[in-house]
Amino acid sequence: MNVTYRFEFQDRAPAEFKVTDQPANTDQANLPAWTKLEHCQCANCPLKTAESPRCPAAVEILPVVSEFQAEDAYQKVSVVVQDERRTYSKSTTLEEALRSLLGLKMATSGCPVLSELKPMAIHHLPFASSDEFIMRSVSHYLLQQYLAKRNKEEPDWDLKGLVARNQRLQLVNQALWQRIHSVCQGDSNLKALLNFFSMASSVSFSLESQLRKLEARMKGDGVL
């Protein structure tokens, strides 16, 4: 995977970020304190300081957080996203663009919890709406269950594992928000993470209603 996000503004220089499926190779010695593993460490983090002194997700999103830590979430930005297959572009708010980029970087960061999103990240869809996130989450999970059945494993057709997974993701999102809260003067990074958090919440707390909407769409009885 090789994805490039380019942000173009009216009143400041553009910014560009590359995302691959390998964690960032960063000099650990000169990183800010908020990237330390024990700083607002996730309640469900399986890592130990002796083995991983820095939070992998924090290290991965550091360049983005640093670049936009003083920016307004609702300012307009033109974003071009290019991967190995196609190019996407959109004029949107900085918040939406950052939510898309931060979500991708977190999923590929090497965090043991967020790595559950890596299969979706490989088929990244920039600027995905909440409805698209639900569709993609459920579709990917059901494909995993079908493959599990083919391999003589017990499939989870009731999606209980999907709900549990997004509950784990919520704990990580909350902790990451706390990590960067103290270093952000603007609200762009914070609102982007909150937006991403709300998507995970929709799977945990309202999956049944989301599935009913999808069912109506599949039957042609309504729209999402």
C-alpha positions as CSV (number, residue, x, y, z in Angstrom):
1,M,0.0,0.0,0.0
2,N,1.3,3.4,-0.9
3,V,-1.1,6.4,-0.4
4,T,-0.3,10.1,-0.7
5,Y,-2.4,12.9,0.8
6,R,-1.8,16.4,-0.4
7,F,-3.4,19.4,1.3
8,E,-3.7,22.7,-0.5
9,F,-4.8,25.9,1.2
10,Q,-5.5,29.4,0.1
11,D,-3.3,31.2,2.6
12,R,-0.5,28.8,3.5
13,A,1.9,26.4,1.9
14,P,0.6,22.9,0.9
15,A,1.3,19.9,3.1
16,E,1.9,16.3,1.9
17,F,1.9,13.0,3.7
18,K,2.7,9.5,2.6
19,V,1.2,6.4,4.1
20,T,2.5,2.8,3.6
21,D,1.6,-0.5,5.2
22,Q,4.8,-0.3,7.3
23,P,5.1,1.6,10.6
24,A,7.1,4.9,10.5
25,N,10.8,4.6,11.0
26,T,11.4,7.5,13.4
27,D,14.2,8.5,15.7
28,Q,12.6,7.5,19.0
29,A,15.0,9.6,21.1
30,N,13.8,13.0,20.0
31,L,10.0,12.5,20.1
32,P,7.7,14.6,22.3
33,A,6.6,13.4,25.7
34,W,3.0,12.8,24.6
35,T,4.2,9.9,22.4
36,K,5.5,7.9,25.4
37,L,3.6,4.7,25.9
38,E,2.6,5.4,29.5
39,H,1.3,8.9,28.6
40,C,-2.5,8.5,28.6
41,Q,-1.9,4.8,27.7
42,C,-5.0,3.0,26.5
43,A,-6.8,1.0,29.1
44,N,-6.8,-2.0,26.8
45,C,-3.2,-1.6,25.5
46,P,-1.3,-4.9,25.5
47,L,2.1,-3.3,25.1
48,K,4.8,-2.9,27.8
49,T,7.1,0.1,28.2
50,A,10.2,-2.1,28.3
51,E,9.3,-3.5,24.8
52,S,7.7,-0.5,23.3
53,P,8.6,2.8,25.0
54,R,6.6,4.8,22.5
55,C,2.9,4.4,21.5
56,P,3.0,3.2,17.8
57,A,-0.2,5.1,16.9
58,A,1.1,8.4,18.5
59,V,4.4,8.1,16.6
60,E,2.6,7.5,13.3
61,I,0.2,10.5,13.6
62,L,2.9,12.8,15.1
63,P,3.8,14.6,11.8
64,V,0.1,15.3,11.0
65,V,-0.7,16.5,14.6
66,S,2.4,18.7,14.5
67,E,1.5,20.2,11.1
68,F,-2.0,21.1,12.0
69,Q,-1.9,21.6,15.8
70,A,-2.9,25.3,15.5
71,E,-5.4,25.0,12.6
72,D,-9.1,25.6,12.6
73,A,-11.1,22.4,11.9
74,Y,-13.7,24.1,9.6
75,Q,-11.3,25.9,7.2
76,K,-11.6,24.9,3.6
77,V,-8.9,22.8,2.0
78,S,-8.5,21.0,-1.3
79,V,-7.2,17.5,-0.9
80,V,-5.8,15.1,-3.5
81,V,-5.4,11.5,-2.5
82,Q,-3.4,9.2,-4.8
83,D,-2.8,5.5,-4.4
84,E,-1.4,2.9,-6.8
85,R,-4.7,2.5,-8.6
86,R,-6.5,5.9,-8.8
87,T,-6.7,9.5,-7.7
88,Y,-9.3,11.1,-5.5
89,S,-9.9,14.8,-4.9
90,K,-12.3,16.8,-2.8
91,S,-12.8,20.4,-1.6
92,T,-13.8,19.9,2.0
93,T,-13.1,21.0,5.6
94,L,-9.8,20.3,7.2
95,E,-11.6,18.2,9.8
96,E,-13.0,15.7,7.3
97,A,-9.7,15.4,5.4
98,L,-7.8,14.8,8.7
99,R,-10.3,12.2,9.8
100,S,-9.6,10.3,6.7
101,L,-5.8,10.6,6.9
102,L,-5.5,10.0,10.6
103,G,-7.8,6.9,10.4
104,L,-5.5,5.4,7.7
105,K,-2.3,6.2,9.6
106,M,-3.6,4.7,12.8
107,A,-4.7,1.5,11.1
108,T,-1.2,1.0,9.7
109,S,0.7,2.2,12.7
110,G,1.6,-1.1,14.2
111,C,-0.8,-0.6,17.2
112,P,-2.0,-4.1,18.1
113,V,-5.6,-2.9,18.6
114,L,-5.8,-0.6,15.6
115,S,-4.2,-3.2,13.4
116,E,-7.6,-4.9,13.3
117,L,-8.5,-2.2,10.8
118,K,-5.6,-2.9,8.5
119,P,-7.6,-5.1,6.1
120,M,-9.9,-2.2,5.5
121,A,-7.0,0.2,5.2
122,I,-5.4,-1.8,2.4
123,H,-8.6,-1.0,0.4
124,H,-8.7,2.6,1.7
125,L,-11.6,4.8,0.7
126,P,-10.8,8.5,1.3
127,F,-13.5,10.7,2.8
128,A,-15.8,7.8,3.6
129,S,-19.2,8.8,5.1
130,S,-20.6,7.2,8.2
131,D,-22.9,5.0,6.0
132,E,-20.0,3.9,3.9
133,F,-18.0,3.1,7.0
134,I,-20.8,0.9,8.2
135,M,-21.1,-0.9,4.9
136,R,-17.4,-1.4,4.5
137,S,-17.0,-2.6,8.2
138,V,-19.8,-5.1,7.9
139,S,-18.8,-6.3,4.5
140,H,-15.2,-6.9,5.5
141,Y,-16.1,-8.6,8.7
142,L,-18.6,-11.0,7.0
143,L,-15.9,-11.9,4.4
144,Q,-13.6,-12.7,7.2
145,Q,-16.3,-15.0,8.7
146,Y,-16.8,-16.7,5.3
147,L,-13.1,-17.4,5.0
148,A,-13.0,-18.7,8.6
149,K,-15.8,-21.1,7.7
150,R,-13.9,-22.3,4.6
151,N,-10.9,-23.0,6.9
152,K,-13.1,-25.1,9.2
153,E,-13.3,-22.4,11.9
154,E,-16.4,-21.2,13.7
155,P,-17.9,-18.1,11.8
156,D,-19.6,-15.2,13.7
157,W,-22.6,-14.5,11.5
158,D,-24.2,-12.5,14.4
159,L,-21.5,-9.8,14.2
160,K,-20.8,-10.0,17.9
161,G,-17.1,-9.8,17.2
162,L,-17.5,-6.7,15.1
163,V,-19.3,-4.9,17.9
164,A,-16.6,-6.0,20.4
165,R,-13.9,-4.9,18.0
166,N,-15.3,-1.4,17.7
167,Q,-15.7,-1.2,21.5
168,R,-11.9,-1.8,21.7
169,L,-11.3,0.8,19.1
170,Q,-13.3,3.4,21.1
171,L,-11.0,3.0,24.1
172,V,-8.0,3.6,21.8
173,N,-9.6,6.7,20.2
174,Q,-10.5,8.2,23.6
175,A,-6.9,7.7,24.8
176,L,-5.4,9.2,21.6
177,W,-7.7,12.2,21.9
178,Q,-6.4,12.7,25.5
179,R,-2.8,12.4,24.3
180,I,-3.0,15.2,21.7
181,H,-5.4,17.5,23.6
182,S,-2.6,19.2,25.6
183,V,-0.5,20.0,22.5
184,C,-3.2,21.3,20.1
185,Q,-4.0,25.0,20.1
186,G,-6.5,24.6,17.2
187,D,-9.3,22.1,17.0
188,S,-8.6,20.3,13.7
189,N,-6.9,17.2,15.0
190,L,-9.2,16.9,18.0
191,K,-12.4,17.2,15.9
192,A,-11.0,14.7,13.4
193,L,-10.4,12.1,16.0
194,L,-13.9,12.7,17.6
195,N,-15.4,12.2,14.1
196,F,-13.5,9.0,13.7
197,F,-14.6,8.0,17.3
198,S,-18.2,8.6,16.4
199,M,-18.0,6.2,13.5
200,A,-16.7,3.4,15.7
201,S,-19.4,4.2,18.2
202,S,-22.1,3.8,15.5
203,V,-21.0,0.1,15.1
204,S,-21.0,-0.5,18.9
205,F,-24.2,1.2,20.0
206,S,-26.5,1.3,16.9
207,L,-25.4,-1.5,14.7
208,E,-28.9,-3.0,14.6
209,S,-30.5,0.2,13.4
210,Q,-27.6,0.6,10.9
211,L,-28.3,-2.9,9.6
212,R,-32.0,-2.1,9.1
213,K,-31.1,0.9,7.0
214,L,-28.8,-1.3,4.9
215,E,-31.5,-3.9,4.6
216,A,-33.9,-1.3,3.3
217,R,-31.3,-0.1,0.8
218,M,-30.7,-3.7,-0.4
219,K,-34.4,-4.2,-0.9
220,G,-34.8,-0.9,-2.7
221,D,-37.2,0.3,0.0
222,G,-35.3,3.3,1.0
223,V,-31.9,5.1,1.0
224,L,-29.3,5.4,3.6
